[in-house]
Amino acid sequence: MNTMNERIAGLARKVLAGQSLSRPEGLEIAQVSGPDLHDLFYWSNRIRLHFVGPAVKCCSIVAGKVGACEQDCKFCSQSAHFQTHVKGTTRLGTEAIVDAARESARHGAACFGLVNSGLGPTDEEITLFADAMRKIDQDVPLDLCASLGVLTEAQAQRLAQLGVRKYNHNLQTSRRFFPHICSTHTYDQRLQTIRAITRAGIRACCGGLFGMGETWEDRVDLALQLRDLQVDTVPLNFLIPIPGTPLQNQAKLSTMECLRIIALYRFLLPRQTIKIAGGREVHLRDLQSWMFLAGANGFLIGNYLTTCGRAAAQDLQMLTDLELPLDNAAQPGDPARAVADQVARYVSVRNA
């Protein structure tokens, strides 16, 4: 075993023993390259199996409101500041949202997210979504998630009362790099929202977007911030440069760099659900199944907000081929969370 392999193994054993890695140790992981990456993936997979087990969690999203966002996030096709393929504003009604949730459950999703464009919802917008949220919470066998932007304390409490179990609000990157991608709101506003939903008893789904020009230091610092926040789920997104946005000419990450990011996050966040979301198909290509070897234990199934994913049946077949179980059981202790005959549902989707 060479010196680098010994170092990777030593850091992995430290994590497996229940100890947290430091920032310098995270930066060591970030610099692993070449043939040593295979050793890194071996250990990140060992960490995954030790802390979260072999089961894979799928989630799905639907856009309740798309477009005309007043924010200037440089990666986003929905910003009104840029000329992209997204024109104007579109909204979904209650029945369309509930139907999308039912379809997600049929595809094996454990969680369904309702997403809204804009800095944050008005109280009136939450009222418009309230019926859909109640129906999903009461009638659809999955956990209800929302991603509506920046919230007040009162709004977070209201969402909890409507049945929202998890809330997605990505920090996107490190505090240092955030002003390079957005000038219309602050990093602290995002942090305050995560803390507000946590106080409301809602589990935090919070991650980042990679490939915007950030450094490995930024990637490590984001992971450490998420660890401090004790978030439940960490979605990892990889930038798809969208024509019309300021990042339209940004070079795409290599497949191995994306896998190295996943492994880094598993080393630094061993107990969290690490979910691979936007950009998965484009960046991982034929190596999509390697995301589990690198340490992921979840992914977004179906389409994204303004870009398409691949067919759910293909993703479910991938899990079958890998002999990885699908975990779509609800969180223990949540009311009305029983999922009836999830195995039969999984088989029916595979054979559809």
C-alpha positions as a printed NumPy array, in Angstrom:
array([[  0.   ,   0.   ,   0.   ],
       [  1.446,   3.388,  -0.985],
       [  1.567,   6.441,   1.252],
       [ -1.601,   8.021,  -0.198],
       [ -3.566,   4.8  ,   0.157],
       [ -2.446,   4.488,   3.767],
       [ -3.53 ,   8.06 ,   4.421],
       [ -6.972,   7.51 ,   2.859],
       [ -7.425,   4.352,   4.911],
       [ -6.382,   6.167,   8.087],
       [ -8.861,   8.99 ,   7.533],
       [-11.617,   6.493,   6.723],
       [-10.968,   4.513,   9.884],
       [-11.158,   7.73 ,  11.865],
       [-14.603,   8.413,  10.372],
       [-15.729,   4.822,  10.952],
       [-14.704,   5.197,  14.601],
       [-17.157,   8.086,  14.938],
       [-14.7  ,  10.978,  14.741],
       [-15.174,  14.055,  12.536],
       [-12.562,  15.086,  10.016],
       [-10.999,  18.552,  10.248],
       [-10.88 ,  21.112,   7.45 ],
       [ -7.243,  20.23 ,   6.562],
       [ -8.19 ,  16.551,   6.466],
       [-11.121,  17.346,   4.18 ],
       [ -8.735,  19.182,   1.872],
       [ -6.515,  16.093,   1.819],
       [ -9.468,  14.023,   0.617],
       [-10.212,  16.657,  -2.025],
       [ -6.744,  16.281,  -3.532],
       [ -6.917,  12.535,  -4.132],
       [ -6.552,  11.823,  -7.86 ],
       [ -5.618,   9.242, -10.468],
       [ -5.595,   5.542,  -9.496],
       [ -5.896,   6.499,  -5.822],
       [ -9.502,   7.507,  -6.488],
       [-10.472,   3.834,  -6.569],
       [ -9.172,   3.459,  -3.025],
       [-11.07 ,   6.596,  -2.023],
       [-14.3  ,   5.146,  -3.445],
       [-13.711,   1.848,  -1.656],
       [-13.567,   3.641,   1.682],
       [-16.398,   6.079,   0.961],
       [-18.561,   3.058,   0.157],
       [-17.51 ,   1.414,   3.428],
       [-18.499,   4.593,   5.294],
       [-21.863,   4.67 ,   3.488],
       [-22.655,   1.075,   4.398],
       [-21.551,   1.541,   8.003],
       [-23.583,   4.673,   8.767],
       [-26.621,   4.625,   6.454],
       [-26.738,   1.064,   5.102],
       [-27.319,  -0.232,   1.577],
       [-30.842,   1.116,   0.984],
       [-31.285,   3.944,  -1.524],
       [-33.788,   6.769,  -1.068],
       [-35.515,   8.319,  -4.077],
       [-37.339,  11.626,  -4.096],
       [-39.188,  13.617,  -6.718],
       [-40.131,  17.246,  -7.279],
       [-42.684,  19.339,  -9.122],
       [-42.593,  23.053,  -9.901],
       [-45.62 ,  24.748,  -8.335],
       [-44.499,  28.072,  -9.793],
       [-41.88 ,  28.519, -12.525],
       [-40.135,  31.627, -13.814],
       [-40.064,  35.41 , -13.348],
       [-37.782,  35.176, -10.317],
       [-36.541,  38.532,  -9.087],
       [-33.259,  37.05 ,  -7.83 ],
       [-30.071,  37.107,  -9.918],
       [-28.554,  33.685,  -9.165],
       [-26.136,  33.312, -12.069],
       [-26.863,  29.631, -12.666],
       [-30.647,  29.852, -12.838],
       [-32.815,  29.746, -15.961],
       [-35.779,  31.152, -14.007],
       [-34.209,  34.508, -13.166],
       [-35.976,  37.49 , -14.755],
       [-32.533,  39.109, -15.065],
       [-31.539,  36.726, -17.892],
       [-32.924,  35.787, -21.295],
       [-33.345,  31.998, -21.205],
       [-35.76 ,  29.368, -22.514],
       [-38.03 ,  29.982, -19.496],
       [-40.555,  32.683, -20.374],
       [-43.031,  34.326, -18.015],
       [-44.629,  32.561, -15.07 ],
       [-46.569,  29.317, -14.917],
       [-48.393,  27.807, -11.938],
       [-49.885,  24.417, -11.163],
       [-53.254,  23.967,  -9.519],
       [-54.054,  21.724,  -6.571],
       [-55.104,  18.636,  -8.529],
       [-52.057,  18.763, -10.81 ],
       [-49.753,  18.923,  -7.795],
       [-51.509,  16.056,  -6.01 ],
       [-51.488,  13.956,  -9.199],
       [-47.74 ,  14.545,  -9.51 ],
       [-47.265,  13.364,  -5.92 ],
       [-49.268,  10.195,  -6.591],
       [-47.16 ,   9.499,  -9.675],
       [-43.987,   9.988,  -7.64 ],
       [-45.216,   7.48 ,  -5.05 ],
       [-45.919,   4.955,  -7.8  ],
       [-42.316,   5.384,  -8.95 ],
       [-40.994,   4.495,  -5.506],
       [-40.225,   7.981,  -4.189],
       [-40.034,   8.34 ,  -0.418],
       [-40.375,  12.121,  -0.538],
       [-42.128,  14.593,  -2.834],
       [-41.073,  18.235,  -3.092],
       [-43.2  ,  21.216,  -4.098],
       [-40.925,  23.92 ,  -5.512],
       [-41.629,  27.638,  -5.94 ],
       [-39.571,  30.234,  -7.828],
       [-38.703,  33.538,  -6.14 ],
       [-36.88 ,  34.706,  -3.042],
       [-39.582,  33.355,  -0.772],
       [-43.327,  32.752,  -0.648],
       [-45.929,  35.301,   0.291],
       [-48.461,  34.207,   2.881],
       [-51.017,  34.182,   0.056],
       [-48.91 ,  31.742,  -1.964],
       [-48.705,  29.358,   0.978],
       [-52.499,  29.574,   1.227],
       [-52.775,  28.689,  -2.486],
       [-50.66 ,  25.576,  -1.898],
       [-52.341,  24.646,   1.4  ],
       [-55.038,  22.342,  -0.019],
       [-52.502,  20.432,  -2.108],
       [-50.201,  20.049,   0.891],
       [-53.009,  18.746,   3.12 ],
       [-54.176,  16.235,   0.505],
       [-50.659,  14.916,  -0.084],
       [-49.993,  14.642,   3.64 ],
       [-53.246,  12.788,   4.264],
       [-53.662,  10.657,   1.141],
       [-50.304,  10.009,  -0.556],
       [-47.869,   7.504,   1.012],
       [-44.717,   9.617,   1.019],
       [-43.205,  12.479,   2.968],
       [-44.161,  15.971,   1.867],
       [-41.28 ,  18.338,   1.175],
       [-41.332,  21.98 ,   0.123],
       [-38.769,  24.281,  -1.456],
       [-40.291,  27.738,  -1.465],
       [-37.28 ,  29.929,  -0.699],
       [-36.54 ,  32.157,   2.269],
       [-39.051,  31.803,   5.123],
       [-40.065,  33.695,   8.218],
       [-40.422,  31.886,  11.533],
       [-44.224,  32.088,  11.244],
       [-44.187,  30.642,   7.721],
       [-42.007,  27.742,   8.834],
       [-44.447,  26.97 ,  11.65 ],
       [-47.372,  27.126,   9.235],
       [-45.738,  24.718,   6.799],
       [-45.172,  22.264,   9.639],
       [-48.878,  22.468,  10.501],
       [-49.762,  21.777,   6.844],
       [-47.834,  18.513,   6.935],
       [-44.475,  19.505,   5.472],
       [-41.927,  17.01 ,   6.876],
       [-38.827,  18.207,   5.051],
       [-37.756,  21.532,   3.553],
       [-35.184,  22.021,   0.812],
       [-33.169,  25.225,   0.839],
       [-29.689,  24.855,  -0.636],
       [-26.809,  27.036,   0.484],
       [-25.348,  26.358,  -2.999],
       [-21.725,  27.085,  -2.078],
       [-19.452,  28.48 ,   0.621],
       [-19.994,  31.824,   2.323],
       [-16.862,  33.124,   0.58 ],
       [-18.022,  32.27 ,  -2.934],
       [-21.74 ,  33.025,  -2.558],
       [-21.474,  36.752,  -3.499],
       [-19.943,  35.676,  -6.827],
       [-23.16 ,  33.902,  -7.818],
       [-25.891,  36.037,  -6.218],
       [-26.189,  39.698,  -5.193],
       [-29.918,  40.024,  -4.448],
       [-29.965,  38.154,  -1.138],
       [-27.435,  37.046,   1.431],
       [-25.921,  33.84 ,   2.73 ],
       [-27.241,  34.687,   6.172],
       [-30.811,  34.786,   4.875],
       [-30.375,  31.21 ,   3.727],
       [-28.862,  30.154,   7.044],
       [-31.71 ,  31.812,   8.938],
       [-34.251,  29.841,   6.906],
       [-32.533,  26.527,   7.684],
       [-32.553,  27.375,  11.38 ],
       [-36.202,  28.475,  11.254],
       [-37.418,  25.224,   9.714],
       [-35.356,  23.204,  12.18 ],
       [-36.982,  25.052,  15.072],
       [-40.37 ,  24.295,  13.494],
       [-39.612,  20.569,  13.627],
       [-39.084,  20.194,   9.864],
       [-36.087,  18.193,   8.648],
       [-33.579,  20.224,   6.635],
       [-32.623,  19.226,   3.081],
       [-29.702,  21.476,   2.229],
       [-26.824,  21.095,  -0.206],
       [-25.017,  22.757,  -3.044],
       [-24.359,  23.263,  -6.725],
       [-20.904,  22.441,  -8.059],
       [-19.085,  23.563, -11.186],
       [-19.8  ,  27.294, -10.895],
       [-16.115,  28.222, -10.569],
       [-15.761,  27.47 ,  -6.856],
       [-12.567,  25.985,  -5.429],
       [-12.09 ,  22.755,  -3.495],
       [-11.749,  24.929,  -0.394],
       [-15.266,  26.237,  -1.071],
       [-16.56 ,  22.689,  -1.421],
       [-15.008,  21.626,   1.879],
       [-16.271,  24.752,   3.653],
       [-19.818,  24.134,   2.425],
       [-19.692,  20.568,   3.751],
       [-18.479,  21.777,   7.132],
       [-21.243,  24.406,   7.261],
       [-23.821,  21.697,   6.557],
       [-22.292,  19.551,   9.287],
       [-22.592,  22.428,  11.756],
       [-26.253,  22.864,  10.794],
       [-26.881,  19.132,  11.317],
       [-29.004,  18.906,   8.187],
       [-30.836,  15.67 ,   7.418],
       [-30.309,  15.405,   3.653],
       [-27.588,  16.86 ,   1.413],
       [-28.493,  17.198,  -2.281],
       [-25.467,  17.489,  -4.583],
       [-26.152,  19.206,  -7.922],
       [-23.757,  19.619, -10.851],
       [-24.096,  22.698, -13.032],
       [-25.649,  22.36 , -16.456],
       [-24.662,  25.652, -18.125],
       [-27.89 ,  27.167, -19.437],
       [-27.818,  29.492, -22.476],
       [-28.675,  33.03 , -21.475],
       [-27.294,  32.809, -17.941],
       [-23.939,  34.328, -16.918],
       [-22.58 ,  30.795, -16.473],
       [-23.558,  29.624, -19.956],
       [-19.908,  29.163, -20.967],
       [-18.753,  27.545, -17.724],
       [-16.728,  24.393, -18.374],
       [-18.451,  21.209, -17.234],
       [-16.968,  19.126, -14.459],
       [-15.429,  15.793, -15.37 ],
       [-17.138,  12.619, -14.268],
       [-14.329,  11.72 , -11.879],
       [-14.382,  15.168, -10.293],
       [-18.102,  14.761,  -9.595],
       [-17.494,  11.361,  -8.024],
       [-14.664,  12.81 ,  -5.94 ],
       [-17.067,  15.489,  -4.638],
       [-19.535,  12.772,  -3.616],
       [-16.795,  10.85 ,  -1.808],
       [-15.579,  14.001,  -0.048],
       [-19.091,  14.674,   1.251],
       [-19.499,  11.117,   2.487],
       [-16.238,  11.396,   4.447],
       [-17.277,  14.742,   5.966],
       [-20.995,  13.922,   6.408],
       [-21.047,  10.196,   7.156],
       [-24.541,  10.029,   8.694],
       [-26.473,  12.225,   6.279],
       [-28.505,  11.167,   3.289],
       [-26.384,  12.286,   0.339],
       [-28.715,  12.747,  -2.614],
       [-27.506,  13.203,  -6.193],
       [-29.794,  15.578,  -8.056],
       [-29.448,  18.028, -10.947],
       [-26.838,  17.261, -13.61 ],
       [-26.547,  13.583, -12.718],
       [-27.277,  12.217, -16.185],
       [-25.145,  14.809, -17.994],
       [-22.064,  14.564, -15.77 ],
       [-21.964,  10.936, -14.633],
       [-23.171,   9.455, -17.924],
       [-22.255,   5.732, -18.069],
       [-20.927,   5.887, -14.504],
       [-24.19 ,   6.881, -12.817],
       [-24.172,   3.694, -10.767],
       [-20.761,   4.709,  -9.361],
       [-22.451,   7.424,  -7.305],
       [-23.29 ,   4.737,  -4.735],
       [-19.728,   3.422,  -4.71 ],
       [-18.596,   7.022,  -4.103],
       [-20.915,   7.269,  -1.087],
       [-24.341,   8.503,  -2.201],
       [-27.446,   6.841,  -0.802],
       [-30.151,   8.832,  -2.56 ],
       [-31.067,  10.479,  -5.845],
       [-33.748,  12.526,  -7.503],
       [-35.992,  10.429,  -9.717],
       [-37.881,  11.855, -12.69 ],
       [-37.612,  15.358, -14.126],
       [-36.029,  18.456, -12.596],
       [-37.435,  21.997, -12.598],
       [-36.611,  23.211, -16.108],
       [-34.562,  20.269, -17.422],
       [-35.504,  16.632, -17.987],
       [-34.232,  13.602, -16.141],
       [-34.37 ,  10.042, -17.428],
       [-37.207,   7.541, -17.167],
       [-37.904,   6.312, -13.645],
       [-37.948,   2.723, -14.894],
       [-34.29 ,   3.043, -15.933],
       [-33.282,   4.245, -12.474],
       [-35.219,   1.475, -10.754],
       [-33.604,  -1.062, -13.072],
       [-30.207,   0.339, -12.1  ],
       [-30.963,  -0.373,  -8.439],
       [-32.136,  -3.878,  -9.328],
       [-28.952,  -4.568, -11.288],
       [-26.845,  -3.344,  -8.354],
       [-28.951,  -5.384,  -5.899],
       [-29.521,  -2.248,  -3.837],
       [-32.829,  -2.101,  -1.941],
       [-35.178,   0.81 ,  -2.455],
       [-35.943,   2.636,   0.783],
       [-39.29 ,   4.371,   0.439],
       [-40.496,   3.793,   3.974],
       [-41.639,   6.916,   5.808],
       [-39.816,   8.29 ,   8.824],
       [-40.705,   6.454,  12.04 ],
       [-42.995,   8.34 ,  14.386],
       [-44.598,  10.545,  11.738],
       [-48.41 ,  10.326,  11.756],
       [-50.176,   8.79 ,   8.754],
       [-46.901,   7.682,   7.225],
       [-47.53 ,   3.952,   6.674],
       [-46.684,   2.83 ,   3.152],
       [-48.85 ,  -0.08 ,   2.002],
       [-47.128,  -2.907,   0.155],
       [-44.117,  -0.945,  -1.05 ],
       [-42.516,  -4.036,  -2.582],
       [-45.52 ,  -4.676,  -4.828],
       [-45.462,  -1.041,  -5.91 ],
       [-41.773,  -1.288,  -6.772],
       [-42.313,  -4.441,  -8.833],
       [-45.248,  -2.895, -10.689],
       [-43.12 ,   0.114, -11.683],
       [-40.312,  -2.127, -12.902],
       [-42.72 ,  -4.078, -15.081],
       [-44.557,  -1.035, -16.434]])
